[in-house]
Amino acid sequence: MGKLTLAELLIKSLPKMASNLLAIVMVFLFAGCHSQNNESSKQAGKDIQAKYVPNDWIKDKCGCLKLRNEKLAYKLIHENNLTKGTKDDFLKVFGAANKIDNANNKEVLIYYFDCVCVNNNLKDNGDKCYASFYFEKNKLKAESFICE
């Protein structure tokens, strides 16, 4: 065998160099995608945690603190995208209902607000308002706010 010139040596090793370069590029792409997906997962987890921290609605369990109102309900629904969520998602944001009822094949979660209270407890036969949230097939379908 004769001596190879530098150009011939480069030409012979070019396919091997190309495959090595391709392998290196693939490793960087995979690592970059994995890192980006991992960051997306972490951010989604933070969003969910932020979404379900106790809020004024949950703090005002009986409506005695005057924190619950129609405006806050719509704000929580909008901020937490509850029109597209499940009843479980809704309960994580609004907390347990004061009363659960059924009407026209819909489950109704009823929350008291703006109530007449004594020592932070509902007054017997006192005025109160009701925020009713209607669920059909586990999805929020409607809401109503009524005072008596």
C-alpha positions as CSV (number, residue, x, y, z in Angstrom):
1,M,0.0,0.0,0.0
2,G,1.1,3.4,-0.9
3,K,1.0,6.5,1.2
4,L,-2.4,8.4,1.2
5,T,-2.4,12.0,0.7
6,L,-4.2,14.2,3.2
7,A,-7.1,14.8,0.8
8,E,-7.6,11.0,0.2
9,L,-7.5,10.4,3.9
10,L,-10.2,13.0,4.5
11,I,-12.3,11.6,1.7
12,K,-12.0,8.0,3.2
13,S,-12.9,9.1,6.7
14,L,-15.7,11.5,5.7
15,P,-18.6,8.9,6.1
16,K,-17.4,8.0,9.5
17,M,-17.0,11.6,10.6
18,A,-20.5,12.4,9.2
19,S,-22.1,9.5,11.2
20,N,-20.2,10.7,14.4
21,L,-21.4,14.2,13.8
22,L,-25.0,13.0,13.3
23,A,-24.8,11.1,16.5
24,I,-23.6,14.1,18.4
25,V,-26.3,16.3,17.0
26,M,-28.9,13.7,17.9
27,V,-27.6,13.6,21.5
28,F,-27.9,17.4,21.8
29,L,-31.4,17.4,20.3
30,F,-32.6,14.7,22.6
31,A,-31.1,16.3,25.7
32,G,-32.5,19.7,24.7
33,C,-36.0,18.3,24.2
34,H,-35.9,16.2,27.4
35,S,-34.8,19.3,29.3
36,Q,-37.5,21.5,27.7
37,N,-40.3,18.9,28.4
38,N,-39.1,18.5,32.0
39,E,-39.3,22.3,32.4
40,S,-42.8,22.3,30.9
41,S,-43.8,19.6,33.4
42,K,-42.4,21.5,36.3
43,Q,-44.2,24.7,35.2
44,A,-47.5,22.8,34.8
45,G,-47.1,21.5,38.3
46,K,-46.5,25.0,39.6
47,D,-49.6,26.3,37.8
48,I,-51.7,23.5,39.3
49,Q,-50.4,24.3,42.8
50,A,-51.0,28.0,42.4
51,K,-54.4,27.3,41.1
52,Y,-55.6,25.3,44.1
53,V,-54.3,27.4,47.0
54,P,-57.0,28.4,49.5
55,N,-58.8,31.6,48.4
56,D,-61.4,34.0,49.8
57,W,-64.2,31.8,48.6
58,I,-62.9,28.8,50.5
59,K,-62.1,30.9,53.6
60,D,-65.7,32.2,53.7
61,K,-67.3,28.7,54.3
62,C,-70.7,29.9,55.4
63,G,-70.8,33.3,53.7
64,C,-70.5,35.1,57.1
65,L,-67.2,36.8,56.3
66,K,-68.8,38.6,53.3
67,L,-65.9,37.5,51.0
68,R,-68.0,35.4,48.6
69,N,-69.9,37.2,45.9
70,E,-70.9,36.7,42.3
71,K,-67.9,38.7,41.0
72,L,-65.4,36.5,42.9
73,A,-67.2,33.3,41.6
74,Y,-66.9,34.4,37.9
75,K,-63.3,35.5,38.5
76,L,-62.3,32.1,39.9
77,I,-64.2,30.3,37.1
78,H,-62.3,32.4,34.5
79,E,-58.9,32.3,36.1
80,N,-59.0,28.6,36.6
81,N,-60.6,27.7,33.3
82,L,-63.3,25.8,35.0
83,T,-65.8,26.0,32.2
84,K,-63.6,23.3,30.5
85,G,-62.7,21.5,33.7
86,T,-64.3,18.7,35.7
87,K,-66.4,18.9,38.8
88,D,-63.3,17.8,40.8
89,D,-61.3,20.7,39.3
90,F,-64.1,23.0,40.4
91,L,-64.2,21.6,44.0
92,K,-60.4,22.1,44.3
93,V,-60.9,25.8,43.7
94,F,-64.3,26.4,45.4
95,G,-64.0,23.9,48.2
96,A,-66.9,21.8,49.6
97,A,-70.4,23.0,48.8
98,N,-72.8,24.0,51.6
99,K,-75.5,21.9,50.0
100,I,-75.8,19.5,47.1
101,D,-79.0,19.1,45.1
102,N,-80.2,17.6,41.9
103,A,-82.4,19.4,39.3
104,N,-83.3,18.3,35.8
105,N,-80.6,15.6,35.6
106,K,-78.0,18.1,36.8
107,E,-76.0,18.0,40.0
108,V,-76.2,21.4,41.8
109,L,-73.5,22.5,44.1
110,I,-74.9,25.3,46.4
111,Y,-72.7,27.8,48.3
112,Y,-74.0,30.4,50.7
113,F,-72.8,34.0,50.5
114,D,-73.7,37.4,52.0
115,C,-75.5,35.7,54.9
116,V,-76.9,37.1,58.1
117,C,-74.7,35.5,60.8
118,V,-74.2,35.6,64.6
119,N,-70.7,34.7,65.9
120,N,-69.7,33.6,62.4
121,N,-72.6,31.1,62.3
122,L,-75.7,31.3,60.1
123,K,-78.6,33.0,61.9
124,D,-81.7,30.8,62.1
125,N,-84.2,32.0,59.5
126,G,-81.7,34.8,58.6
127,D,-81.3,36.1,55.0
128,K,-78.8,34.4,52.8
129,C,-77.8,34.3,49.2
130,Y,-77.1,31.1,47.2
131,A,-74.5,30.6,44.5
132,S,-75.7,27.5,42.5
133,F,-73.4,25.7,40.1
134,Y,-75.0,23.2,37.8
135,F,-73.0,20.2,36.5
136,E,-74.0,17.8,33.7
137,K,-71.8,14.9,32.8
138,N,-69.2,16.1,35.2
139,K,-68.9,19.6,33.5
140,L,-70.0,23.0,34.7
141,K,-73.0,24.0,32.6
142,A,-74.5,27.0,34.3
143,E,-74.6,29.1,37.5
144,S,-77.1,31.3,39.2
145,F,-77.0,33.7,42.1
146,I,-80.2,34.2,44.2
147,C,-80.8,36.1,47.5
148,E,-83.7,35.7,49.8
